[in-house]
Amino acid sequence: MTGLSTPWDVQSLGGGRLLITEREGQLSPWRRGTRRTVALPTDLVWAQGETGLMSLAIDPGFADNGRIYTCLGGYAKSGNDVRVLAWKLDTEAATVSDPQVLISGLPATSGRHGGCRLLITRDGALLVGTGDAAVGTNAQDLGSPGGKTLRLNRRTGAPWPGNRWIDSSVPATRYVFTYGHRNVQGLSQRTDGSLWSAEHGPDRDDEVNRLRSGGNYGWNPVPGYNESVPMTDTSLPGRQIKARWSSGSPTVATSGAAWVAGREWGAYAGTLAVAALKGERVLFMKFDAQGKLRNVRTPPALRKYGRLRSITQTPRGDLLITTGNGTGDRVLRVRPRRSP
């Protein structure tokens, strides 16, 4: 699929249909080579810098309830924020209706480091990866939703009952699953149930992390917004969880991530596929059962499309990848090479 404008995410609707978000504020349903455009209300989507209409999730019961979820820049009473909304998409994928704000008040500032990735986990929770909005104190402040992964009820927007700080007197803290992140761009769940993230480093150390409830991943760029500090600052009080993979220097701008399933993928089966924007490639990371990195493959065939943002596996096993070049963007469909 071609002719897109900064596509951020792509998901399967079933029946060969796809749904794409474009950062400036429109949804693009696609089926059998035909693409349509569904513009979201302009008073609901704020697009600036890295923020706009971003991640997309499809409800497991979509065939019956038409429910989809988006993370987007929004308009708050004073200024802007990042928020997660649920919508109803009609059966023809022509209109959306019934917007429901599940969570709002995620920090936005200038639009830098707005996150924002969504994942519906196998227990039915909605996991939200957020950015720190380039505010130095956000990532370590449990009272700020910035620089976190948040876990909530996808139907009501309430904090997930199993969250570590569910009984906190601070409402925002009740949502926190993990903290100490810079700018979460990818979320994916492994077949063993473990949750993983990909995030941007400053001028070094993009990271892939295995997420543990209540875990601190060590980003603390203070005073001010001091990006010379380590991505995982082990001098902080308590325990900080180190990355399972780090880019070192230079960065590749790790973005979307998906665990690859299916024996037809051969050596790539069971890897974590991570799209890279600046690096213009897909990194297939092989981790053992304990989560230790074994090797990384970067197929040359996927290094000719420019910046790559999101990556999703369809129910049939193909990978869908969005490009992020700013003009002439597309969705790529990648299948394993068949033996002759």
C-alpha positions in Angstrom: 0.0 0.0 0.0 1.4 3.4 -1.0 0.6 7.1 -0.9 0.3 7.4 2.8 1.3 10.4 4.9 3.4 9.5 8.0 1.6 6.2 8.8 2.2 5.4 12.5 0.5 2.0 13.0 -1.2 -0.8 11.1 -3.4 -3.6 12.4 -5.5 -6.3 10.9 -9.3 -6.1 11.2 -9.8 -9.7 9.9 -11.1 -10.8 6.6 -8.2 -9.4 4.7 -8.9 -5.8 6.0 -6.3 -3.5 7.4 -6.5 -0.3 9.4 -3.8 2.3 9.4 -3.3 5.4 11.5 -1.7 8.5 9.9 -0.1 11.0 12.3 -1.9 14.1 11.0 -5.2 12.7 12.2 -6.8 10.2 9.8 -7.6 6.5 9.7 -7.1 4.6 6.5 -9.1 1.4 6.1 -7.7 -0.9 3.3 -9.2 -3.9 1.6 -8.3 -5.8 -1.6 -6.2 -2.9 -2.9 -8.7 -0.2 -2.1 -7.9 2.4 0.5 -10.3 4.9 2.0 -9.9 7.7 4.4 -11.7 8.3 7.7 -10.9 11.7 9.2 -11.2 12.0 12.9 -12.8 15.1 14.4 -10.3 17.9 14.1 -11.2 19.1 17.6 -10.0 15.8 19.1 -6.6 15.3 17.4 -3.7 17.6 18.1 -0.7 16.9 15.8 2.6 18.6 16.4 6.2 17.4 16.3 6.4 13.7 17.1 2.8 13.6 18.5 -0.5 13.2 16.6 -2.6 10.1 15.8 -0.2 7.3 16.8 -0.8 3.8 18.0 -3.8 1.6 17.3 -5.2 -1.5 18.9 -8.1 -3.7 17.9 -10.4 -5.2 20.5 -10.4 -9.0 20.6 -14.2 -8.9 20.2 -14.0 -6.5 17.2 -16.1 -8.7 15.0 -19.0 -8.2 17.4 -18.4 -4.8 19.0 -16.5 -2.8 16.3 -14.3 -1.4 19.1 -10.9 0.1 18.3 -8.4 2.1 20.5 -6.1 5.0 19.5 -3.4 6.9 21.3 -3.3 10.5 20.1 -2.4 14.1 20.9 -5.4 15.9 22.3 -6.7 19.2 23.5 -6.8 19.7 27.3 -8.4 22.5 29.3 -5.0 24.2 29.4 -2.6 23.3 26.6 -2.4 19.8 25.1 -1.9 16.3 26.3 -1.7 12.7 25.0 -4.7 10.5 25.6 -6.1 7.1 24.8 -9.6 6.8 23.2 -11.9 4.0 22.3 -14.1 4.3 19.2 -16.7 2.3 17.4 -15.8 1.6 13.7 -18.8 0.7 11.6 -19.1 -2.6 9.7 -18.0 -1.0 6.4 -15.0 0.7 8.1 -16.3 4.0 6.8 -17.0 6.0 10.0 -16.0 6.1 13.6 -18.3 7.1 16.4 -18.8 7.1 20.2 -15.4 8.4 21.3 -14.6 7.4 24.8 -11.6 8.8 26.7 -10.0 6.0 28.6 -7.1 8.0 30.0 -6.0 11.6 29.4 -3.4 13.9 30.9 -0.3 12.1 29.5 2.3 14.9 29.1 2.8 16.4 25.7 4.6 19.8 26.0 5.9 20.6 22.5 5.0 17.3 21.0 8.5 15.8 21.6 8.6 12.4 23.2 4.8 11.8 23.1 5.2 8.0 23.0 2.7 6.3 22.4 2.2 2.6 21.9 -0.8 0.4 22.7 -1.0 -3.3 23.4 -3.9 -5.5 24.5 -2.4 -8.2 26.6 -3.6 -11.8 26.8 -5.4 -11.1 30.2 -7.4 -8.4 28.5 -5.6 -5.4 29.9 -4.6 -2.4 27.8 -0.9 -1.6 28.1 0.1 2.0 27.2 3.7 3.0 26.6 4.3 6.7 27.1 7.1 9.2 26.5 8.6 11.6 29.1 7.7 14.7 27.0 11.3 15.9 27.4 10.7 16.8 31.1 13.5 15.6 33.2 11.5 14.7 36.3 8.7 12.8 34.7 10.2 9.3 34.2 11.0 8.8 38.0 7.9 10.6 39.3 5.3 7.9 40.0 2.7 10.8 40.1 3.4 11.5 36.4 2.1 9.2 33.6 5.1 10.3 31.4 8.0 7.9 30.9 6.0 4.9 31.9 4.1 1.9 30.8 0.5 2.1 32.2 -2.0 -0.7 32.6 -5.7 -0.2 32.5 -9.1 -1.8 31.9 -9.8 -1.3 28.2 -13.5 -1.1 28.7 -13.7 1.4 31.5 -10.3 3.1 31.6 -9.9 2.2 35.3 -6.5 1.2 36.6 -5.8 -2.5 36.2 -6.6 -4.3 39.6 -3.2 -6.1 39.6 -1.1 -2.9 39.3 1.5 -2.6 42.0 0.4 0.8 43.3 -3.4 0.2 42.8 -4.1 1.5 46.3 -2.0 4.7 46.0 -3.7 8.0 47.1 -2.4 9.6 43.9 -4.8 8.7 41.0 -2.1 8.7 38.3 0.1 6.3 40.3 -2.5 3.6 40.3 -2.0 3.1 36.5 1.8 2.6 36.6 3.1 -0.8 35.5 6.7 0.2 35.0 8.6 3.5 35.1 12.0 5.1 34.3 11.5 5.1 30.5 12.5 7.8 28.0 10.1 7.3 25.1 8.4 3.9 24.7 7.8 3.1 21.0 7.2 -0.6 20.9 5.3 -3.1 23.0 4.9 -6.9 22.4 4.0 -10.0 24.4 6.0 -13.2 24.0 4.4 -16.6 23.9 5.5 -17.2 27.5 3.4 -14.2 28.5 6.3 -11.9 29.2 5.9 -8.3 28.1 8.7 -6.4 26.2 9.3 -2.8 25.1 11.4 -0.9 22.7 12.4 2.7 23.3 14.5 5.5 22.0 17.8 6.5 23.6 19.3 10.0 23.4 22.5 9.8 21.2 23.3 6.3 22.4 21.6 3.2 23.9 18.3 2.6 22.3 16.8 -0.2 24.4 14.8 -3.4 24.4 13.5 -4.2 27.8 11.7 -7.1 29.5 9.0 -5.5 31.6 8.4 -6.5 35.2 5.5 -5.1 37.3 6.8 -2.2 39.4 10.2 -2.1 37.7 12.4 1.0 37.4 14.3 1.2 34.1 16.6 3.9 35.2 16.0 7.0 33.0 16.5 10.1 35.1 17.7 13.1 33.0 18.0 15.7 35.7 18.8 18.5 36.5 16.9 20.2 33.7 16.7 17.7 30.8 20.2 16.3 30.9 20.5 13.7 28.1 24.1 12.9 29.0 23.0 10.6 31.8 22.9 6.8 31.3 19.6 5.3 29.9 19.8 3.0 32.9 21.2 5.0 35.8 22.3 2.4 38.4 23.3 5.1 40.9 19.6 5.8 41.7 18.1 4.4 45.0 16.7 0.9 44.8 17.1 -1.5 41.9 17.1 -0.5 38.3 16.4 -3.1 35.5 19.0 -3.2 32.8 18.1 -3.5 29.1 18.1 -6.9 27.4 19.5 -5.3 24.3 21.1 -1.9 23.8 22.3 -0.2 20.6 25.3 1.4 22.1 26.5 4.3 19.9 25.2 5.3 17.4 21.4 4.7 18.0 19.1 3.3 15.3 15.9 4.7 16.7 14.1 1.5 17.7 10.4 1.8 17.2 7.6 -0.9 16.8 8.2 -4.5 17.9 6.5 -7.8 17.4 7.3 -11.4 18.3 7.5 -13.5 15.2 5.4 -16.7 15.3 5.2 -19.6 12.8 7.5 -22.4 11.8 7.5 -21.1 8.2 9.7 -18.3 9.4 12.6 -20.8 10.0 15.5 -19.2 11.9 13.4 -16.0 12.4 10.6 -17.9 14.3 10.5 -16.9 17.9 12.5 -13.7 17.4 11.5 -10.2 18.4 11.3 -8.1 15.2 12.1 -4.5 16.0 11.7 -1.7 13.4 14.3 1.1 13.2 13.6 4.6 12.0 17.1 6.1 11.8 18.7 2.7 11.2 16.3 2.0 8.3 16.2 -1.7 9.0 14.4 -4.5 10.9 16.4 -6.2 13.7 15.3 -9.7 14.4 16.5 -10.4 18.0 16.9 -14.0 19.2 16.5 -14.3 23.0 16.7 -17.6 24.9 14.0 -18.8 27.3 15.5 -16.8 30.1 15.5 -13.6 28.0 19.2 -13.5 27.3 20.2 -12.1 23.8 21.7 -14.7 21.5 22.0 -13.0 18.2 20.6 -10.3 15.9 19.8 -10.6 12.2 19.2 -7.6 9.9 18.0 -8.9 6.5 19.4 -6.8 3.6 16.0 -7.1 1.8 14.4 -4.8 4.4 17.1 -2.1 4.2 15.9 -0.3 1.1 12.6 1.3 2.2 14.0 4.1 4.4 12.7 4.7 8.0 10.6 1.9 9.4 8.2 2.6 12.3 5.7 0.0 13.2 5.6 -3.8 12.8 2.7 -6.1 13.3 2.1 -9.8 12.6 -1.2 -10.7 10.9 -3.3 -13.8 11.9 -1.9 -15.4 8.7 1.7 -14.9 9.8 2.8 -12.1 7.5 4.5 -9.0 8.9 3.2 -5.6 8.2 5.6 -2.7 8.5 4.9 1.1 8.1 7.5 3.4 6.7 8.1 6.8 8.2 9.8 8.9 5.6 7.4 11.8 5.6 6.5 11.6 1.9 5.5 8.6 -0.3 5.0 6.4 2.7 3.7 2.9 2.5 2.8 -0.3 4.4 5.0 -3.3 3.5 3.9 -6.9 3.7 6.7 -9.3 4.4 6.5 -13.0 4.1 9.1 -15.7 4.8 11.0 -16.8 1.7 9.8 -20.1 0.5 12.2 -22.8 -0.5 12.1 -23.7 -4.3 
